[in-house]
Amino acid sequence: MRLGGLRYLIKQGWRNMGANRLMTFAGVGVLTACFLITGIAALLSMNVGRVVDHLASLNEIIITVKMDVDDAEAEGYGVQLRALPNVQDAEFISKAAAFDEVKDLLSDYGEGLMDGIDHIFPAKYNVTVQDINYIDETDAQIRALDWVERTYVSNDITSIMLTIRNAVTYGGWGLVIVLAVVSVIVISNTIRLTVFARRREISIMKYVGATNTFIRLPFFVEGMTVGIIAGVLATGIICGVYYLVYEYIRSMYNVWIMSLMDSLIPLGEIWYLVAVGTILLGMLLGGVGTAFSVRKHLKV
């Protein structure tokens, strides 16, 4: 096809959009809403996954060392712990430090509660695991060591965190798929009305020898343009809302929330992914919706 013919067909597609302004506006509006929900679901899934991974990294196995083991010997066992699979770090806490922890904890209930009491607490280790999916196996390996008195694992918290991450991930992608199908239906119906209005013209073009590609192209231009416009609008709204929410969370003077800020994804790291992904998705869905709409009317 010559360049002049291609320009004509592109202009024809845009002219169709102008002639069907109401349907074009409705298609852009519905697609923008779909892309907004899709983008928000995707960003929420990504951030929740990062936060859960951060919380999981804080999940520990607490090990108490047998009382008859002195601090020097107990501290040497750290090498053995760090050599185990799935162990990221092992922090040693001496008997005196463990006693001071309990003393500080009880200080809120009154001064001098622990006065006159000797260091009756064993040394311990706080072990951080690499992957919480295998925390039970790691705990079993640690309990098998002959110098270990007892271990404490927060299995309930671990299970809850994994459930939240999986639910958000699967739920988010499921929503993306559903909205993609809705978007195809919206574009398909928008283009179908245009095709129906021009069905006689299409029949005449077929009888005089016009190819299917020549007839399809203006409708593809229309569908893909609707998808691009919706993608651009959705990108601007998503990035603007995300920035406002991110800055609002940063302004909250809450120690727990501030500790999670490093887990959230800054807008500067993802805005281009949102833009490219949304616009390309709009073009793809526009093309797919157009293909479903035009095919039936090309059979003359």
C-alpha positions as CSV (number, residue, x, y, z in Angstrom):
1,M,0.0,0.0,0.0
2,R,1.3,3.4,-0.9
3,L,2.0,6.1,1.7
4,G,-0.8,8.3,0.3
5,G,-3.3,5.6,0.6
6,L,-2.2,4.8,4.2
7,R,-2.6,8.5,5.2
8,Y,-6.1,8.5,3.6
9,L,-7.2,5.4,5.6
10,I,-5.8,6.8,8.9
11,K,-7.6,10.1,8.3
12,Q,-10.8,8.1,7.5
13,G,-10.5,6.3,10.9
14,W,-10.2,9.6,12.7
15,R,-13.1,11.0,10.7
16,N,-15.2,8.1,11.9
17,M,-14.4,9.0,15.5
18,G,-15.6,12.6,14.9
19,A,-18.8,11.4,13.2
20,N,-19.5,9.1,16.2
21,R,-18.4,11.5,18.9
22,L,-20.9,10.2,21.5
23,M,-19.8,6.6,21.2
24,T,-16.2,7.6,21.0
25,F,-16.6,9.5,24.2
26,A,-18.4,6.7,25.9
27,G,-15.7,4.2,24.8
28,V,-12.9,6.3,26.0
29,G,-14.7,6.9,29.3
30,V,-15.4,3.2,30.0
31,L,-11.9,2.2,28.9
32,T,-10.3,4.8,31.1
33,A,-12.3,3.5,34.1
34,C,-11.2,0.0,33.3
35,F,-7.6,1.0,33.0
36,L,-7.8,2.9,36.3
37,I,-9.1,-0.1,38.2
38,T,-6.5,-2.3,36.4
39,G,-3.6,0.0,37.2
40,I,-4.6,0.5,40.8
41,A,-5.0,-3.2,41.3
42,A,-1.6,-3.9,39.8
43,L,0.2,-1.2,41.8
44,L,-1.6,-2.3,45.0
45,S,-0.5,-5.9,44.3
46,M,3.1,-4.9,43.8
47,N,3.2,-2.7,46.9
48,V,1.5,-5.2,49.1
49,G,3.9,-7.9,47.9
50,R,6.9,-5.6,48.7
51,V,5.5,-4.8,52.2
52,V,4.8,-8.5,53.0
53,D,8.2,-9.4,51.8
54,H,9.6,-6.7,54.1
55,L,7.6,-8.0,57.1
56,A,8.7,-11.5,56.3
57,S,12.3,-10.5,56.4
58,L,11.7,-9.4,60.0
59,N,10.4,-12.8,60.9
60,E,12.8,-14.6,63.2
61,I,13.4,-17.8,65.0
62,I,14.4,-17.2,68.6
63,I,16.8,-19.7,70.0
64,T,17.6,-20.2,73.7
65,V,21.0,-21.7,74.5
66,K,21.3,-24.3,77.3
67,M,22.0,-22.7,80.7
68,D,25.2,-24.6,81.3
69,V,26.8,-23.1,78.2
70,D,28.8,-19.9,78.9
71,D,28.6,-16.8,76.7
72,A,32.0,-17.3,75.0
73,E,31.1,-20.8,73.9
74,A,27.6,-19.8,72.9
75,E,28.8,-17.0,70.8
76,G,31.0,-19.4,68.9
77,Y,28.0,-21.4,67.8
78,G,27.0,-18.5,65.5
79,V,29.2,-19.8,62.8
80,Q,27.4,-23.1,62.9
81,L,24.0,-21.3,62.7
82,R,25.0,-19.1,59.8
83,A,26.2,-22.1,57.8
84,L,22.7,-23.6,57.8
85,P,20.6,-23.4,54.6
86,N,18.0,-20.6,54.6
87,V,19.7,-18.7,57.5
88,Q,20.3,-15.1,56.5
89,D,21.7,-13.9,59.8
90,A,22.1,-14.9,63.5
91,E,22.3,-12.2,66.1
92,F,23.8,-13.3,69.4
93,I,22.4,-12.0,72.7
94,S,24.4,-12.8,75.8
95,K,23.0,-13.8,79.2
96,A,23.5,-10.3,80.6
97,A,21.9,-8.7,77.6
98,A,18.9,-11.0,77.8
99,F,18.6,-10.1,81.5
100,D,18.7,-6.4,80.6
101,E,16.0,-6.8,78.0
102,V,13.6,-8.3,80.5
103,K,14.6,-5.7,83.1
104,D,13.8,-2.9,80.7
105,L,10.5,-4.5,79.7
106,L,9.4,-4.8,83.3
107,S,10.6,-1.2,84.2
108,D,7.2,0.1,83.1
109,Y,5.6,-1.7,85.9
110,G,7.8,-0.2,88.6
111,E,11.4,0.4,89.5
112,G,13.5,-2.2,91.2
113,L,11.4,-5.2,90.4
114,M,14.5,-7.1,89.2
115,D,16.9,-5.8,91.9
116,G,18.8,-8.5,93.7
117,I,18.0,-11.1,91.0
118,D,21.0,-12.7,89.3
119,H,21.4,-13.2,85.6
120,I,18.9,-16.1,85.4
121,F,18.2,-15.9,81.7
122,P,20.1,-18.0,79.1
123,A,21.9,-16.6,76.1
124,K,20.0,-16.6,72.9
125,Y,20.1,-16.0,69.1
126,N,17.6,-14.2,66.9
127,V,17.9,-16.0,63.6
128,T,16.5,-14.3,60.4
129,V,15.6,-16.6,57.6
130,Q,15.9,-15.9,53.9
131,D,12.6,-17.6,52.7
132,I,9.7,-17.9,55.2
133,N,8.3,-20.7,53.1
134,Y,10.9,-23.0,54.5
135,I,11.0,-21.6,58.1
136,D,9.6,-24.9,59.5
137,E,12.4,-26.9,57.9
138,T,15.0,-24.4,59.2
139,D,13.5,-24.6,62.7
140,A,13.8,-28.4,62.7
141,Q,17.4,-28.2,61.7
142,I,18.2,-25.8,64.5
143,R,16.3,-27.8,67.1
144,A,18.5,-30.8,66.2
145,L,21.6,-29.0,67.4
146,D,22.7,-30.4,70.8
147,W,23.4,-27.0,72.4
148,V,19.9,-25.6,71.7
149,E,17.4,-25.6,74.6
150,R,14.3,-24.4,72.8
151,T,13.2,-22.5,69.7
152,Y,10.3,-20.1,69.2
153,V,8.7,-19.5,65.8
154,S,5.8,-17.3,64.9
155,N,4.1,-19.7,62.6
156,D,0.7,-18.0,62.7
157,I,2.2,-14.7,61.6
158,T,4.1,-16.4,58.8
159,S,1.1,-18.2,57.5
160,I,-1.0,-15.0,57.6
161,M,1.6,-13.0,55.7
162,L,1.9,-15.7,53.0
163,T,-1.9,-15.9,52.7
164,I,-2.2,-12.1,52.3
165,R,0.5,-12.0,49.6
166,N,-1.0,-14.8,47.6
167,A,-4.5,-13.5,47.9
168,V,-3.5,-10.0,46.7
169,T,-1.4,-11.4,43.9
170,Y,-4.0,-13.8,42.5
171,G,-6.8,-11.4,43.1
172,G,-5.1,-8.5,41.4
173,W,-4.2,-10.5,38.3
174,G,-7.6,-12.0,38.2
175,L,-9.1,-8.5,38.2
176,V,-6.8,-7.5,35.4
177,I,-7.9,-10.3,33.2
178,V,-11.6,-9.6,33.9
179,L,-11.2,-5.9,33.1
180,A,-9.3,-6.7,29.9
181,V,-12.2,-8.8,28.7
182,V,-14.6,-6.0,29.6
183,S,-12.4,-3.5,27.7
184,V,-12.5,-5.7,24.5
185,I,-16.2,-5.9,24.7
186,V,-16.6,-2.1,25.1
187,I,-14.3,-1.4,22.1
188,S,-16.0,-4.1,20.1
189,N,-19.4,-2.7,20.6
190,T,-18.2,0.8,19.9
191,I,-16.7,-0.2,16.6
192,R,-19.6,-2.5,15.8
193,L,-22.0,0.4,15.8
194,T,-19.7,2.3,13.4
195,V,-19.5,-0.7,11.1
196,F,-23.2,-1.3,11.2
197,A,-23.8,2.4,10.1
198,R,-21.5,1.9,7.2
199,R,-22.5,-1.6,6.2
200,R,-23.8,-0.6,2.8
201,E,-20.7,1.4,2.1
202,I,-18.6,-1.6,3.0
203,S,-20.6,-3.9,0.7
204,I,-20.2,-1.5,-2.2
205,M,-16.4,-1.3,-1.5
206,K,-16.2,-5.1,-1.5
207,Y,-18.1,-5.4,-4.8
208,V,-15.8,-2.9,-6.5
209,G,-12.7,-4.9,-5.4
210,A,-11.5,-3.3,-2.2
211,T,-9.4,-5.7,-0.1
212,N,-10.3,-6.6,3.5
213,T,-7.2,-4.8,4.7
214,F,-8.3,-1.6,3.0
215,I,-11.7,-1.8,4.7
216,R,-10.4,-2.9,8.1
217,L,-7.6,-0.3,8.5
218,P,-9.8,2.8,9.3
219,F,-11.6,0.8,12.0
220,F,-8.3,-0.4,13.4
221,V,-7.2,3.2,13.6
222,E,-10.4,4.2,15.4
223,G,-10.2,1.3,17.9
224,M,-6.5,1.8,18.6
225,T,-6.8,5.5,18.9
226,V,-9.6,5.1,21.5
227,G,-7.4,2.7,23.4
228,I,-4.4,5.1,23.3
229,I,-6.4,8.1,24.5
230,A,-7.9,6.0,27.3
231,G,-4.4,4.8,28.2
232,V,-2.9,8.3,28.3
233,L,-5.8,9.6,30.5
234,A,-5.6,6.6,32.8
235,T,-1.8,7.0,33.1
236,G,-2.1,10.6,34.1
237,I,-4.8,9.9,36.7
238,I,-3.0,6.8,38.2
239,C,0.3,8.5,38.5
240,G,-1.3,11.6,40.0
241,V,-3.3,9.7,42.6
242,Y,-0.3,7.4,43.4
243,Y,1.9,10.4,44.0
244,L,-0.6,12.0,46.3
245,V,-1.2,8.8,48.3
246,Y,2.6,8.2,48.5
247,E,3.3,11.7,49.8
248,Y,0.4,11.5,52.3
249,I,1.8,8.3,53.8
250,R,5.3,9.8,54.0
251,S,3.8,12.8,55.9
252,M,2.3,10.5,58.6
253,Y,4.3,10.6,61.8
254,N,3.8,7.0,62.7
255,V,6.8,4.9,63.6
256,W,5.3,1.6,62.2
257,I,4.3,3.2,59.0
258,M,7.6,5.0,58.6
259,S,9.4,1.7,59.0
260,L,7.4,0.4,55.9
261,M,8.2,3.4,53.7
262,D,11.3,1.8,52.3
263,S,9.1,-1.1,51.1
264,L,6.8,1.1,49.0
265,I,7.7,1.7,45.4
266,P,8.4,5.4,44.6
267,L,6.6,6.8,41.6
268,G,9.9,7.6,39.9
269,E,10.6,3.9,39.6
270,I,7.4,2.8,38.0
271,W,5.7,5.8,36.2
272,Y,7.2,4.8,32.8
273,L,6.1,1.2,33.3
274,V,2.5,2.4,34.0
275,A,2.6,4.6,30.9
276,V,4.0,2.1,28.5
277,G,2.0,-0.8,29.8
278,T,-1.3,1.1,29.8
279,I,-0.9,2.6,26.4
280,L,0.3,-0.6,24.8
281,L,-2.6,-2.4,26.5
282,G,-5.0,0.2,25.1
283,M,-3.6,-0.3,21.6
284,L,-3.8,-4.1,21.9
285,L,-7.3,-4.2,23.2
286,G,-8.4,-1.7,20.6
287,G,-7.0,-3.9,17.8
288,V,-8.6,-7.0,19.2
289,G,-12.0,-5.4,19.7
290,T,-11.9,-4.1,16.2
291,A,-11.0,-7.5,14.8
292,F,-14.1,-9.1,16.4
293,S,-16.4,-6.3,15.2
294,V,-15.4,-6.0,11.5
295,R,-15.0,-9.7,10.7
296,K,-18.7,-10.5,10.2
297,H,-19.4,-7.5,7.9
298,L,-16.6,-8.4,5.5
299,K,-18.4,-11.6,4.4
300,V,-20.4,-10.3,1.4
